[in-house]
């Protein structure tokens, strides 16, 4: 759902800030000098969100949580203290079993 707020810019001019929010997604915002531009952007962005073209990036659709966890294990864990790495590896295996098959694009914050 989009909301449009009329605001006063730093230079004293009236501007319109648009927020598009969808459950499970980060809000998208943009600012425009004209109300008509703000409405058009809101309509286009909402349409893209509904069709799945706007949120999130295509890279997030190609990779899974398994890919992310495997990369973390190979790139980050070796630099951790051994006891920390052991505990994190155990937790990461659990997360792989629970969410590993999901695409990154499908995982959202609650």
Phi and psi restraints in degrees (range 20) as a CNS / XPLOR table:
assign (resid 1 and name C) (resid 2 and name N)
       (resid 2 and name CA) (resid 2 and name C) 1.0 -102.2 20.0 2
assign (resid 2 and name N) (resid 2 and name CA)
       (resid 2 and name C) (resid 3 and name N) 1.0 142.5 20.0 2
assign (resid 2 and name C) (resid 3 and name N)
       (resid 3 and name CA) (resid 3 and name C) 1.0 -126.6 20.0 2
assign (resid 3 and name N) (resid 3 and name CA)
       (resid 3 and name C) (resid 4 and name N) 1.0 143.8 20.0 2
assign (resid 3 and name C) (resid 4 and name N)
       (resid 4 and name CA) (resid 4 and name C) 1.0 -122.1 20.0 2
assign (resid 4 and name N) (resid 4 and name CA)
       (resid 4 and name C) (resid 5 and name N) 1.0 126.8 20.0 2
assign (resid 4 and name C) (resid 5 and name N)
       (resid 5 and name CA) (resid 5 and name C) 1.0 -114.7 20.0 2
assign (resid 5 and name N) (resid 5 and name CA)
       (resid 5 and name C) (resid 6 and name N) 1.0 136.0 20.0 2
assign (resid 5 and name C) (resid 6 and name N)
       (resid 6 and name CA) (resid 6 and name C) 1.0 -91.0 20.0 2
assign (resid 6 and name N) (resid 6 and name CA)
       (resid 6 and name C) (resid 7 and name N) 1.0 128.9 20.0 2
assign (resid 6 and name C) (resid 7 and name N)
       (resid 7 and name CA) (resid 7 and name C) 1.0 -134.5 20.0 2
assign (resid 7 and name N) (resid 7 and name CA)
       (resid 7 and name C) (resid 8 and name N) 1.0 164.6 20.0 2
assign (resid 7 and name C) (resid 8 and name N)
       (resid 8 and name CA) (resid 8 and name C) 1.0 -101.6 20.0 2
assign (resid 8 and name N) (resid 8 and name CA)
       (resid 8 and name C) (resid 9 and name N) 1.0 123.5 20.0 2
assign (resid 8 and name C) (resid 9 and name N)
       (resid 9 and name CA) (resid 9 and name C) 1.0 -74.2 20.0 2
assign (resid 9 and name N) (resid 9 and name CA)
       (resid 9 and name C) (resid 10 and name N) 1.0 177.0 20.0 2
assign (resid 9 and name C) (resid 10 and name N)
       (resid 10 and name CA) (resid 10 and name C) 1.0 -62.3 20.0 2
assign (resid 10 and name N) (resid 10 and name CA)
       (resid 10 and name C) (resid 11 and name N) 1.0 -30.1 20.0 2
assign (resid 10 and name C) (resid 11 and name N)
       (resid 11 and name CA) (resid 11 and name C) 1.0 -90.2 20.0 2
assign (resid 11 and name N) (resid 11 and name CA)
       (resid 11 and name C) (resid 12 and name N) 1.0 6.4 20.0 2
assign (resid 11 and name C) (resid 12 and name N)
       (resid 12 and name CA) (resid 12 and name C) 1.0 89.6 20.0 2
assign (resid 12 and name N) (resid 12 and name CA)
       (resid 12 and name C) (resid 13 and name N) 1.0 -4.7 20.0 2
assign (resid 12 and name C) (resid 13 and name N)
       (resid 13 and name CA) (resid 13 and name C) 1.0 -80.3 20.0 2
assign (resid 13 and name N) (resid 13 and name CA)
       (resid 13 and name C) (resid 14 and name N) 1.0 151.7 20.0 2
assign (resid 13 and name C) (resid 14 and name N)
       (resid 14 and name CA) (resid 14 and name C) 1.0 -77.9 20.0 2
assign (resid 14 and name N) (resid 14 and name CA)
       (resid 14 and name C) (resid 15 and name N) 1.0 131.5 20.0 2
assign (resid 14 and name C) (resid 15 and name N)
       (resid 15 and name CA) (resid 15 and name C) 1.0 -130.2 20.0 2
assign (resid 15 and name N) (resid 15 and name CA)
       (resid 15 and name C) (resid 16 and name N) 1.0 163.3 20.0 2
assign (resid 15 and name C) (resid 16 and name N)
       (resid 16 and name CA) (resid 16 and name C) 1.0 -122.6 20.0 2
assign (resid 16 and name N) (resid 16 and name CA)
       (resid 16 and name C) (resid 17 and name N) 1.0 121.8 20.0 2
assign (resid 16 and name C) (resid 17 and name N)
       (resid 17 and name CA) (resid 17 and name C) 1.0 -103.5 20.0 2
assign (resid 17 and name N) (resid 17 and name CA)
       (resid 17 and name C) (resid 18 and name N) 1.0 128.2 20.0 2
assign (resid 17 and name C) (resid 18 and name N)
       (resid 18 and name CA) (resid 18 and name C) 1.0 -110.2 20.0 2
assign (resid 18 and name N) (resid 18 and name CA)
       (resid 18 and name C) (resid 19 and name N) 1.0 134.6 20.0 2
assign (resid 18 and name C) (resid 19 and name N)
       (resid 19 and name CA) (resid 19 and name C) 1.0 -122.8 20.0 2
assign (resid 19 and name N) (resid 19 and name CA)
       (resid 19 and name C) (resid 20 and name N) 1.0 128.9 20.0 2
assign (resid 19 and name C) (resid 20 and name N)
       (resid 20 and name CA) (resid 20 and name C) 1.0 -113.4 20.0 2
assign (resid 20 and name N) (resid 20 and name CA)
       (resid 20 and name C) (resid 21 and name N) 1.0 121.7 20.0 2
assign (resid 20 and name C) (resid 21 and name N)
       (resid 21 and name CA) (resid 21 and name C) 1.0 -122.5 20.0 2
assign (resid 21 and name N) (resid 21 and name CA)
       (resid 21 and name C) (resid 22 and name N) 1.0 138.2 20.0 2
assign (resid 21 and name C) (resid 22 and name N)
       (resid 22 and name CA) (resid 22 and name C) 1.0 -134.4 20.0 2
assign (resid 22 and name N) (resid 22 and name CA)
       (resid 22 and name C) (resid 23 and name N) 1.0 142.5 20.0 2
assign (resid 22 and name C) (resid 23 and name N)
       (resid 23 and name CA) (resid 23 and name C) 1.0 -58.4 20.0 2
assign (resid 23 and name N) (resid 23 and name CA)
       (resid 23 and name C) (resid 24 and name N) 1.0 131.7 20.0 2
assign (resid 23 and name C) (resid 24 and name N)
       (resid 24 and name CA) (resid 24 and name C) 1.0 83.8 20.0 2
assign (resid 24 and name N) (resid 24 and name CA)
       (resid 24 and name C) (resid 25 and name N) 1.0 2.5 20.0 2
assign (resid 24 and name C) (resid 25 and name N)
       (resid 25 and name CA) (resid 25 and name C) 1.0 -124.8 20.0 2
assign (resid 25 and name N) (resid 25 and name CA)
       (resid 25 and name C) (resid 26 and name N) 1.0 156.2 20.0 2
assign (resid 25 and name C) (resid 26 and name N)
       (resid 26 and name CA) (resid 26 and name C) 1.0 -73.0 20.0 2
assign (resid 26 and name N) (resid 26 and name CA)
       (resid 26 and name C) (resid 27 and name N) 1.0 143.3 20.0 2
assign (resid 26 and name C) (resid 27 and name N)
       (resid 27 and name CA) (resid 27 and name C) 1.0 -67.5 20.0 2
assign (resid 27 and name N) (resid 27 and name CA)
       (resid 27 and name C) (resid 28 and name N) 1.0 144.7 20.0 2
assign (resid 27 and name C) (resid 28 and name N)
       (resid 28 and name CA) (resid 28 and name C) 1.0 -106.9 20.0 2
assign (resid 28 and name N) (resid 28 and name CA)
       (resid 28 and name C) (resid 29 and name N) 1.0 135.0 20.0 2
assign (resid 28 and name C) (resid 29 and name N)
       (resid 29 and name CA) (resid 29 and name C) 1.0 -130.7 20.0 2
assign (resid 29 and name N) (resid 29 and name CA)
       (resid 29 and name C) (resid 30 and name N) 1.0 154.1 20.0 2
assign (resid 29 and name C) (resid 30 and name N)
       (resid 30 and name CA) (resid 30 and name C) 1.0 -155.9 20.0 2
assign (resid 30 and name N) (resid 30 and name CA)
       (resid 30 and name C) (resid 31 and name N) 1.0 154.6 20.0 2
assign (resid 30 and name C) (resid 31 and name N)
       (resid 31 and name CA) (resid 31 and name C) 1.0 -122.2 20.0 2
assign (resid 31 and name N) (resid 31 and name CA)
       (resid 31 and name C) (resid 32 and name N) 1.0 138.7 20.0 2
assign (resid 31 and name C) (resid 32 and name N)
       (resid 32 and name CA) (resid 32 and name C) 1.0 -134.8 20.0 2
assign (resid 32 and name N) (resid 32 and name CA)
       (resid 32 and name C) (resid 33 and name N) 1.0 153.6 20.0 2
assign (resid 32 and name C) (resid 33 and name N)
       (resid 33 and name CA) (resid 33 and name C) 1.0 -81.4 20.0 2
assign (resid 33 and name N) (resid 33 and name CA)
       (resid 33 and name C) (resid 34 and name N) 1.0 -27.4 20.0 2
assign (resid 33 and name C) (resid 34 and name N)
       (resid 34 and name CA) (resid 34 and name C) 1.0 -116.2 20.0 2
assign (resid 34 and name N) (resid 34 and name CA)
       (resid 34 and name C) (resid 35 and name N) 1.0 141.0 20.0 2
assign (resid 34 and name C) (resid 35 and name N)
       (resid 35 and name CA) (resid 35 and name C) 1.0 -62.8 20.0 2
assign (resid 35 and name N) (resid 35 and name CA)
       (resid 35 and name C) (resid 36 and name N) 1.0 -37.3 20.0 2
assign (resid 35 and name C) (resid 36 and name N)
       (resid 36 and name CA) (resid 36 and name C) 1.0 -63.9 20.0 2
assign (resid 36 and name N) (resid 36 and name CA)
       (resid 36 and name C) (resid 37 and name N) 1.0 -38.0 20.0 2
assign (resid 36 and name C) (resid 37 and name N)
       (resid 37 and name CA) (resid 37 and name C) 1.0 -66.6 20.0 2
assign (resid 37 and name N) (resid 37 and name CA)
       (resid 37 and name C) (resid 38 and name N) 1.0 -39.3 20.0 2
assign (resid 37 and name C) (resid 38 and name N)
       (resid 38 and name CA) (resid 38 and name C) 1.0 -63.4 20.0 2
assign (resid 38 and name N) (resid 38 and name CA)
       (resid 38 and name C) (resid 39 and name N) 1.0 -44.8 20.0 2
assign (resid 38 and name C) (resid 39 and name N)
       (resid 39 and name CA) (resid 39 and name C) 1.0 -64.2 20.0 2
assign (resid 39 and name N) (resid 39 and name CA)
       (resid 39 and name C) (resid 40 and name N) 1.0 -41.1 20.0 2
assign (resid 39 and name C) (resid 40 and name N)
       (resid 40 and name CA) (resid 40 and name C) 1.0 -64.0 20.0 2
assign (resid 40 and name N) (resid 40 and name CA)
       (resid 40 and name C) (resid 41 and name N) 1.0 -45.6 20.0 2
assign (resid 40 and name C) (resid 41 and name N)
       (resid 41 and name CA) (resid 41 and name C) 1.0 -61.4 20.0 2
assign (resid 41 and name N) (resid 41 and name CA)
       (resid 41 and name C) (resid 42 and name N) 1.0 -42.4 20.0 2
assign (resid 41 and name C) (resid 42 and name N)
       (resid 42 and name CA) (resid 42 and name C) 1.0 -61.1 20.0 2
assign (resid 42 and name N) (resid 42 and name CA)
       (resid 42 and name C) (resid 43 and name N) 1.0 -44.7 20.0 2
assign (resid 42 and name C) (resid 43 and name N)
       (resid 43 and name CA) (resid 43 and name C) 1.0 -64.7 20.0 2
assign (resid 43 and name N) (resid 43 and name CA)
       (resid 43 and name C) (resid 44 and name N) 1.0 -45.3 20.0 2
assign (resid 43 and name C) (resid 44 and name N)
       (resid 44 and name CA) (resid 44 and name C) 1.0 -64.8 20.0 2
assign (resid 44 and name N) (resid 44 and name CA)
       (resid 44 and name C) (resid 45 and name N) 1.0 -43.7 20.0 2
assign (resid 44 and name C) (resid 45 and name N)
       (resid 45 and name CA) (resid 45 and name C) 1.0 -66.7 20.0 2
assign (resid 45 and name N) (resid 45 and name CA)
       (resid 45 and name C) (resid 46 and name N) 1.0 -43.6 20.0 2
assign (resid 45 and name C) (resid 46 and name N)
       (resid 46 and name CA) (resid 46 and name C) 1.0 -61.4 20.0 2
assign (resid 46 and name N) (resid 46 and name CA)
       (resid 46 and name C) (resid 47 and name N) 1.0 -40.8 20.0 2
assign (resid 46 and name C) (resid 47 and name N)
       (resid 47 and name CA) (resid 47 and name C) 1.0 -62.5 20.0 2
assign (resid 47 and name N) (resid 47 and name CA)
       (resid 47 and name C) (resid 48 and name N) 1.0 -42.5 20.0 2
assign (resid 47 and name C) (resid 48 and name N)
       (resid 48 and name CA) (resid 48 and name C) 1.0 -65.6 20.0 2
assign (resid 48 and name N) (resid 48 and name CA)
       (resid 48 and name C) (resid 49 and name N) 1.0 -37.1 20.0 2
assign (resid 48 and name C) (resid 49 and name N)
       (resid 49 and name CA) (resid 49 and name C) 1.0 -65.0 20.0 2
assign (resid 49 and name N) (resid 49 and name CA)
       (resid 49 and name C) (resid 50 and name N) 1.0 -45.8 20.0 2
assign (resid 49 and name C) (resid 50 and name N)
       (resid 50 and name CA) (resid 50 and name C) 1.0 -61.7 20.0 2
assign (resid 50 and name N) (resid 50 and name CA)
       (resid 50 and name C) (resid 51 and name N) 1.0 -37.5 20.0 2
assign (resid 50 and name C) (resid 51 and name N)
       (resid 51 and name CA) (resid 51 and name C) 1.0 -82.7 20.0 2
assign (resid 51 and name N) (resid 51 and name CA)
       (resid 51 and name C) (resid 52 and name N) 1.0 -6.6 20.0 2
assign (resid 51 and name C) (resid 52 and name N)
       (resid 52 and name CA) (resid 52 and name C) 1.0 80.9 20.0 2
assign (resid 52 and name N) (resid 52 and name CA)
       (resid 52 and name C) (resid 53 and name N) 1.0 17.7 20.0 2
assign (resid 52 and name C) (resid 53 and name N)
       (resid 53 and name CA) (resid 53 and name C) 1.0 -93.8 20.0 2
assign (resid 53 and name N) (resid 53 and name CA)
       (resid 53 and name C) (resid 54 and name N) 1.0 -17.0 20.0 2
assign (resid 53 and name C) (resid 54 and name N)
       (resid 54 and name CA) (resid 54 and name C) 1.0 -98.5 20.0 2
assign (resid 54 and name N) (resid 54 and name CA)
       (resid 54 and name C) (resid 55 and name N) 1.0 -47.7 20.0 2
assign (resid 54 and name C) (resid 55 and name N)
       (resid 55 and name CA) (resid 55 and name C) 1.0 -107.1 20.0 2
assign (resid 55 and name N) (resid 55 and name CA)
       (resid 55 and name C) (resid 56 and name N) 1.0 143.4 20.0 2
assign (resid 55 and name C) (resid 56 and name N)
       (resid 56 and name CA) (resid 56 and name C) 1.0 -88.8 20.0 2
assign (resid 56 and name N) (resid 56 and name CA)
       (resid 56 and name C) (resid 57 and name N) 1.0 -160.8 20.0 2
assign (resid 56 and name C) (resid 57 and name N)
       (resid 57 and name CA) (resid 57 and name C) 1.0 -69.4 20.0 2
assign (resid 57 and name N) (resid 57 and name CA)
       (resid 57 and name C) (resid 58 and name N) 1.0 161.8 20.0 2
assign (resid 57 and name C) (resid 58 and name N)
       (resid 58 and name CA) (resid 58 and name C) 1.0 -67.9 20.0 2
assign (resid 58 and name N) (resid 58 and name CA)
       (resid 58 and name C) (resid 59 and name N) 1.0 -27.8 20.0 2
assign (resid 58 and name C) (resid 59 and name N)
       (resid 59 and name CA) (resid 59 and name C) 1.0 -62.9 20.0 2
assign (resid 59 and name N) (resid 59 and name CA)
       (resid 59 and name C) (resid 60 and name N) 1.0 -37.2 20.0 2
assign (resid 59 and name C) (resid 60 and name N)
       (resid 60 and name CA) (resid 60 and name C) 1.0 -69.1 20.0 2
assign (resid 60 and name N) (resid 60 and name CA)
       (resid 60 and name C) (resid 61 and name N) 1.0 -22.8 20.0 2
assign (resid 60 and name C) (resid 61 and name N)
       (resid 61 and name CA) (resid 61 and name C) 1.0 -81.5 20.0 2
assign (resid 61 and name N) (resid 61 and name CA)
       (resid 61 and name C) (resid 62 and name N) 1.0 -23.6 20.0 2
assign (resid 61 and name C) (resid 62 and name N)
       (resid 62 and name CA) (resid 62 and name C) 1.0 -85.4 20.0 2
assign (resid 62 and name N) (resid 62 and name CA)
       (resid 62 and name C) (resid 63 and name N) 1.0 -23.3 20.0 2
assign (resid 62 and name C) (resid 63 and name N)
       (resid 63 and name CA) (resid 63 and name C) 1.0 -108.8 20.0 2
assign (resid 63 and name N) (resid 63 and name CA)
       (resid 63 and name C) (resid 64 and name N) 1.0 148.4 20.0 2
assign (resid 63 and name C) (resid 64 and name N)
       (resid 64 and name CA) (resid 64 and name C) 1.0 -105.0 20.0 2
assign (resid 64 and name N) (resid 64 and name CA)
       (resid 64 and name C) (resid 65 and name N) 1.0 171.0 20.0 2
assign (resid 64 and name C) (resid 65 and name N)
       (resid 65 and name CA) (resid 65 and name C) 1.0 -62.9 20.0 2
assign (resid 65 and name N) (resid 65 and name CA)
       (resid 65 and name C) (resid 66 and name N) 1.0 -34.8 20.0 2
assign (resid 65 and name C) (resid 66 and name N)
       (resid 66 and name CA) (resid 66 and name C) 1.0 -56.2 20.0 2
assign (resid 66 and name N) (resid 66 and name CA)
       (resid 66 and name C) (resid 67 and name N) 1.0 -45.1 20.0 2
assign (resid 66 and name C) (resid 67 and name N)
       (resid 67 and name CA) (resid 67 and name C) 1.0 -60.2 20.0 2
assign (resid 67 and name N) (resid 67 and name CA)
       (resid 67 and name C) (resid 68 and name N) 1.0 -43.9 20.0 2
assign (resid 67 and name C) (resid 68 and name N)
       (resid 68 and name CA) (resid 68 and name C) 1.0 -63.8 20.0 2
assign (resid 68 and name N) (resid 68 and name CA)
       (resid 68 and name C) (resid 69 and name N) 1.0 -46.1 20.0 2
assign (resid 68 and name C) (resid 69 and name N)
       (resid 69 and name CA) (resid 69 and name C) 1.0 -65.8 20.0 2
assign (resid 69 and name N) (resid 69 and name CA)
       (resid 69 and name C) (resid 70 and name N) 1.0 -42.4 20.0 2
assign (resid 69 and name C) (resid 70 and name N)
       (resid 70 and name CA) (resid 70 and name C) 1.0 -60.2 20.0 2
assign (resid 70 and name N) (resid 70 and name CA)
       (resid 70 and name C) (resid 71 and name N) 1.0 -41.3 20.0 2
assign (resid 70 and name C) (resid 71 and name N)
       (resid 71 and name CA) (resid 71 and name C) 1.0 -66.4 20.0 2
assign (resid 71 and name N) (resid 71 and name CA)
       (resid 71 and name C) (resid 72 and name N) 1.0 -39.9 20.0 2
assign (resid 71 and name C) (resid 72 and name N)
       (resid 72 and name CA) (resid 72 and name C) 1.0 -62.2 20.0 2
assign (resid 72 and name N) (resid 72 and name CA)
       (resid 72 and name C) (resid 73 and name N) 1.0 -43.2 20.0 2
assign (resid 72 and name C) (resid 73 and name N)
       (resid 73 and name CA) (resid 73 and name C) 1.0 -63.0 20.0 2
assign (resid 73 and name N) (resid 73 and name CA)
       (resid 73 and name C) (resid 74 and name N) 1.0 -40.0 20.0 2
assign (resid 73 and name C) (resid 74 and name N)
       (resid 74 and name CA) (resid 74 and name C) 1.0 -81.1 20.0 2
assign (resid 74 and name N) (resid 74 and name CA)
       (resid 74 and name C) (resid 75 and name N) 1.0 -31.3 20.0 2
assign (resid 74 and name C) (resid 75 and name N)
       (resid 75 and name CA) (resid 75 and name C) 1.0 -98.7 20.0 2
assign (resid 75 and name N) (resid 75 and name CA)
       (resid 75 and name C) (resid 76 and name N) 1.0 -33.9 20.0 2
assign (resid 75 and name C) (resid 76 and name N)
       (resid 76 and name CA) (resid 76 and name C) 1.0 -104.6 20.0 2
assign (resid 76 and name N) (resid 76 and name CA)
       (resid 76 and name C) (resid 77 and name N) 1.0 -44.9 20.0 2
assign (resid 76 and name C) (resid 77 and name N)
       (resid 77 and name CA) (resid 77 and name C) 1.0 -57.7 20.0 2
assign (resid 77 and name N) (resid 77 and name CA)
       (resid 77 and name C) (resid 78 and name N) 1.0 -36.2 20.0 2
assign (resid 77 and name C) (resid 78 and name N)
       (resid 78 and name CA) (resid 78 and name C) 1.0 -59.6 20.0 2
assign (resid 78 and name N) (resid 78 and name CA)
       (resid 78 and name C) (resid 79 and name N) 1.0 -23.3 20.0 2
assign (resid 78 and name C) (resid 79 and name N)
       (resid 79 and name CA) (resid 79 and name C) 1.0 -89.7 20.0 2
assign (resid 79 and name N) (resid 79 and name CA)
       (resid 79 and name C) (resid 80 and name N) 1.0 -1.9 20.0 2
assign (resid 79 and name C) (resid 80 and name N)
       (resid 80 and name CA) (resid 80 and name C) 1.0 -88.0 20.0 2
assign (resid 80 and name N) (resid 80 and name CA)
       (resid 80 and name C) (resid 81 and name N) 1.0 160.1 20.0 2
assign (resid 80 and name C) (resid 81 and name N)
       (resid 81 and name CA) (resid 81 and name C) 1.0 -61.2 20.0 2
assign (resid 81 and name N) (resid 81 and name CA)
       (resid 81 and name C) (resid 82 and name N) 1.0 146.8 20.0 2
assign (resid 81 and name C) (resid 82 and name N)
       (resid 82 and name CA) (resid 82 and name C) 1.0 -55.0 20.0 2
assign (resid 82 and name N) (resid 82 and name CA)
       (resid 82 and name C) (resid 83 and name N) 1.0 -41.6 20.0 2
assign (resid 82 and name C) (resid 83 and name N)
       (resid 83 and name CA) (resid 83 and name C) 1.0 -68.3 20.0 2
assign (resid 83 and name N) (resid 83 and name CA)
       (resid 83 and name C) (resid 84 and name N) 1.0 -38.1 20.0 2
assign (resid 83 and name C) (resid 84 and name N)
       (resid 84 and name CA) (resid 84 and name C) 1.0 -67.4 20.0 2
assign (resid 84 and name N) (resid 84 and name CA)
       (resid 84 and name C) (resid 85 and name N) 1.0 -44.6 20.0 2
assign (resid 84 and name C) (resid 85 and name N)
       (resid 85 and name CA) (resid 85 and name C) 1.0 -61.5 20.0 2
assign (resid 85 and name N) (resid 85 and name CA)
       (resid 85 and name C) (resid 86 and name N) 1.0 -40.2 20.0 2
assign (resid 85 and name C) (resid 86 and name N)
       (resid 86 and name CA) (resid 86 and name C) 1.0 -61.1 20.0 2
assign (resid 86 and name N) (resid 86 and name CA)
       (resid 86 and name C) (resid 87 and name N) 1.0 -48.1 20.0 2
assign (resid 86 and name C) (resid 87 and name N)
       (resid 87 and name CA) (resid 87 and name C) 1.0 -64.6 20.0 2
assign (resid 87 and name N) (resid 87 and name CA)
       (resid 87 and name C) (resid 88 and name N) 1.0 -42.6 20.0 2
assign (resid 87 and name C) (resid 88 and name N)
       (resid 88 and name CA) (resid 88 and name C) 1.0 -67.1 20.0 2
assign (resid 88 and name N) (resid 88 and name CA)
       (resid 88 and name C) (resid 89 and name N) 1.0 -38.7 20.0 2
assign (resid 88 and name C) (resid 89 and name N)
       (resid 89 and name CA) (resid 89 and name C) 1.0 -60.7 20.0 2
assign (resid 89 and name N) (resid 89 and name CA)
       (resid 89 and name C) (resid 90 and name N) 1.0 -41.1 20.0 2
assign (resid 89 and name C) (resid 90 and name N)
       (resid 90 and name CA) (resid 90 and name C) 1.0 -61.9 20.0 2
assign (resid 90 and name N) (resid 90 and name CA)
       (resid 90 and name C) (resid 91 and name N) 1.0 -46.2 20.0 2
assign (resid 90 and name C) (resid 91 and name N)
       (resid 91 and name CA) (resid 91 and name C) 1.0 -65.5 20.0 2
assign (resid 91 and name N) (resid 91 and name CA)
       (resid 91 and name C) (resid 92 and name N) 1.0 -40.6 20.0 2
assign (resid 91 and name C) (resid 92 and name N)
       (resid 92 and name CA) (resid 92 and name C) 1.0 -65.5 20.0 2
assign (resid 92 and name N) (resid 92 and name CA)
       (resid 92 and name C) (resid 93 and name N) 1.0 -36.0 20.0 2
assign (resid 92 and name C) (resid 93 and name N)
       (resid 93 and name CA) (resid 93 and name C) 1.0 -62.0 20.0 2
assign (resid 93 and name N) (resid 93 and name CA)
       (resid 93 and name C) (resid 94 and name N) 1.0 -40.1 20.0 2
assign (resid 93 and name C) (resid 94 and name N)
       (resid 94 and name CA) (resid 94 and name C) 1.0 -63.1 20.0 2
assign (resid 94 and name N) (resid 94 and name CA)
       (resid 94 and name C) (resid 95 and name N) 1.0 -45.7 20.0 2
assign (resid 94 and name C) (resid 95 and name N)
       (resid 95 and name CA) (resid 95 and name C) 1.0 -64.1 20.0 2
assign (resid 95 and name N) (resid 95 and name CA)
       (resid 95 and name C) (resid 96 and name N) 1.0 -37.4 20.0 2
assign (resid 95 and name C) (resid 96 and name N)
       (resid 96 and name CA) (resid 96 and name C) 1.0 -60.8 20.0 2
assign (resid 96 and name N) (resid 96 and name CA)
       (resid 96 and name C) (resid 97 and name N) 1.0 -41.2 20.0 2
assign (resid 96 and name C) (resid 97 and name N)
       (resid 97 and name CA) (resid 97 and name C) 1.0 -67.6 20.0 2
assign (resid 97 and name N) (resid 97 and name CA)
       (resid 97 and name C) (resid 98 and name N) 1.0 -34.2 20.0 2
assign (resid 97 and name C) (resid 98 and name N)
       (resid 98 and name CA) (resid 98 and name C) 1.0 -82.4 20.0 2
assign (resid 98 and name N) (resid 98 and name CA)
       (resid 98 and name C) (resid 99 and name N) 1.0 -45.0 20.0 2
assign (resid 98 and name C) (resid 99 and name N)
       (resid 99 and name CA) (resid 99 and name C) 1.0 -123.5 20.0 2
assign (resid 99 and name N) (resid 99 and name CA)
       (resid 99 and name C) (resid 100 and name N) 1.0 0.9 20.0 2
assign (resid 99 and name C) (resid 100 and name N)
       (resid 100 and name CA) (resid 100 and name C) 1.0 -57.7 20.0 2
assign (resid 100 and name N) (resid 100 and name CA)
       (resid 100 and name C) (resid 101 and name N) 1.0 -30.6 20.0 2
assign (resid 100 and name C) (resid 101 and name N)
       (resid 101 and name CA) (resid 101 and name C) 1.0 -80.4 20.0 2
assign (resid 101 and name N) (resid 101 and name CA)
       (resid 101 and name C) (resid 102 and name N) 1.0 -10.7 20.0 2
assign (resid 101 and name C) (resid 102 and name N)
       (resid 102 and name CA) (resid 102 and name C) 1.0 -77.3 20.0 2
assign (resid 102 and name N) (resid 102 and name CA)
       (resid 102 and name C) (resid 103 and name N) 1.0 144.8 20.0 2
assign (resid 102 and name C) (resid 103 and name N)
       (resid 103 and name CA) (resid 103 and name C) 1.0 -72.0 20.0 2
assign (resid 103 and name N) (resid 103 and name CA)
       (resid 103 and name C) (resid 104 and name N) 1.0 148.7 20.0 2
assign (resid 103 and name C) (resid 104 and name N)
       (resid 104 and name CA) (resid 104 and name C) 1.0 -58.3 20.0 2
assign (resid 104 and name N) (resid 104 and name CA)
       (resid 104 and name C) (resid 105 and name N) 1.0 -31.4 20.0 2
assign (resid 104 and name C) (resid 105 and name N)
       (resid 105 and name CA) (resid 105 and name C) 1.0 -65.1 20.0 2
assign (resid 105 and name N) (resid 105 and name CA)
       (resid 105 and name C) (resid 106 and name N) 1.0 -24.2 20.0 2
assign (resid 105 and name C) (resid 106 and name N)
       (resid 106 and name CA) (resid 106 and name C) 1.0 -88.6 20.0 2
assign (resid 106 and name N) (resid 106 and name CA)
       (resid 106 and name C) (resid 107 and name N) 1.0 -9.8 20.0 2
assign (resid 106 and name C) (resid 107 and name N)
       (resid 107 and name CA) (resid 107 and name C) 1.0 -94.8 20.0 2
assign (resid 107 and name N) (resid 107 and name CA)
       (resid 107 and name C) (resid 108 and name N) 1.0 124.1 20.0 2
assign (resid 107 and name C) (resid 108 and name N)
       (resid 108 and name CA) (resid 108 and name C) 1.0 -129.7 20.0 2
assign (resid 108 and name N) (resid 108 and name CA)
       (resid 108 and name C) (resid 109 and name N) 1.0 165.4 20.0 2
assign (resid 108 and name C) (resid 109 and name N)
       (resid 109 and name CA) (resid 109 and name C) 1.0 -79.4 20.0 2
assign (resid 109 and name N) (resid 109 and name CA)
       (resid 109 and name C) (resid 110 and name N) 1.0 155.3 20.0 2
